[in-house]
């Protein structure tokens, strides 16, 4: 303890510097409000506008109080990046920007709204994270080397203690295995769950390491199975089929309460085993699915679009050159879609309707309609294959959110003297 105190006194300034620098990196990576534009927080508005006067537009942004912005004009589109999160409170600000663009450029339209996170400044953000990891690693190694040089016996003592402990437990385990082989399964169960070892005076001996370890493992596995079966489980998202609502490598909590008996509503994000996945019924496979241990069954995550008894059809809309879902011959409003025009084309062999969805079945689709292997390709989903409903995103920290649809109404285009509005989903921001 005295050596540690001496070390801290001698190296107070470098340690303080490391702590301050680590704090700055942490704040930087957590998207501090003052620095958010250079990392992740913000939105991108895409307009169908040509020959925009960028200088006048930037002057307008400054007059609206937007300190930072990025504008990019291509042949047919204008991209406007704003350092705001796209929440309900930002609705007026975005509409003010749109009104200016519509007034100065007739016939222009707001095509889509997207998140800034995956589009800008990724190299800079990655560099800051690299510095963060590098500094933490350096600090750990410096501390470890200090312990080694300050007291070389520290590691030798730890090594000897570990070897002696391993030898004792090895001998105990060998004896336990021999007795189990001689006396059978009854001896094993008795020793693990019921028997209390006592010495010559009848006092309880020190807790057996093997018994304690196996009992703990069995208890933990039982708890995991109960929690996963009755309450919920955590899932890692491997693909971008649910973009922009859920991105690759996001982590979500999947609710399991009474599924699949619990009522499923249109728009629910569900995790399920697709029809093409053969679910084995042997004990090991069932145990793997219940516990999540070495489970190789592939699960999908999609949104419930078609419900039982719905007349379902996907039609191509000639007016806006895009596909659209029709439920009972009425167009479905889907603001969560990444792009109305970027769809996988309906072709022969795909399930695009029209047909009536039978009882106990659902039509599942990803929000990223141009890159989603969903019911259009493999058909309807049986209710029994549903694992649960994804209702909470807990990672990454910067996008922790409840997965329910929150909307803002934005001006899509100007018609005469009125602005046509459209709902856009904002939970992804």
Secondary structure, DSSP 4 states (H G I P E B T S, - for coil): -HHHHHHHHHTHHHHHHHHHHHHHHHHHHTT-TTTGGGSS--EEEEEE--S--HHHHHHHHHHTT---EEEEE-SS-EEEEESS---GGGHHHHHHHHHHHHHHSTT-EEEEEEESTTTS-HHHHHHHHHHHHHHHHHHHHHHHHHHHHH-THHHHHHHHHHHHHHHHHHHHHHHHHHHHHHH-HHHHHIIIII---B-TTSPBPSPPHHHHHHHHHHHHHHHHHHHHHHTEEEEE--SSTTTTTS-TT-EEEEE-TTTTTS---TT-EEEE--TTS----SHHHHHHHHH-TT-----EEEEEEE-TT-EEEEEEETTTTEEEEEETTEEPP-TT-S-SS--PPP-TTS--EEEEPPTTEEEEE-SSTTS--SHHHH-PEEGGGEEEEEEEEEESGGG-EE-S--EEEEEEEEETTEEEEEEEE-TT-
